[in-house]
Amino acid sequence: MSWEVSISELKTEKGTRWKVTRRLPGLLVAETKIFSSKEEAQRQYEGWLQ
C-alpha cells in the first residue's frame, strides 16, 4: 500500500496558507501539515513523494 499525497491552497483571514496531506487509501490514517510559504509546502510534498 502506498501513500496518496496532495497539496492545496487555503484562503484564510491571515492570508494564503498551503495544506499538504498524505493518507493511506482504505485506512483511516492521514497526516496534514499547514505552511505559510508555497516553497516550504512544495518541499514537504516532494519529500513525501520519495
N, C-alpha and C positions, 0 to 999 in steps of 0.2 A: 504494500500500500504506500502511496506517495502523497506528499503534501500538495494542496492547492494553494497558490499564493496570489493575492490580489492587492492592488493599490488603488485608492480612491481619494478624491479631493472633497474636503468638507468646508463649507462656509459657516463661520461662527461669528458671534459678536466681537470676538477678539481678532478676527481676520481669517485667512485661509489656513487650514490645517490639512495634513496628509495622513491617511489611515492605511497601514499596511497590516494585512491579516493573512495568516496561514491556518489551514484546517485540514483535518483528515476526513475525506468523504465517507459517509456512512457511520461515523462515530461522533460523539458529542465532545470533540476535542478541538479547541481553537486557541490561537494566541493573536492578540491585536496590539499594535503599538501606534501611537499618535506622534506626529512630528510637525514642527512649525516650518521646517525647511524641506522643500521638494528634493533637494540634493541628498539630505540625510535619509529621507524616506526611500529614495531610489537605491541608495547603498544597502539599506536593510532588505529591500525587495530582492535585489540581486544576490545578496548573501544567502537569503532563504532559498533561492532557486538552485544554489550549488549543493 
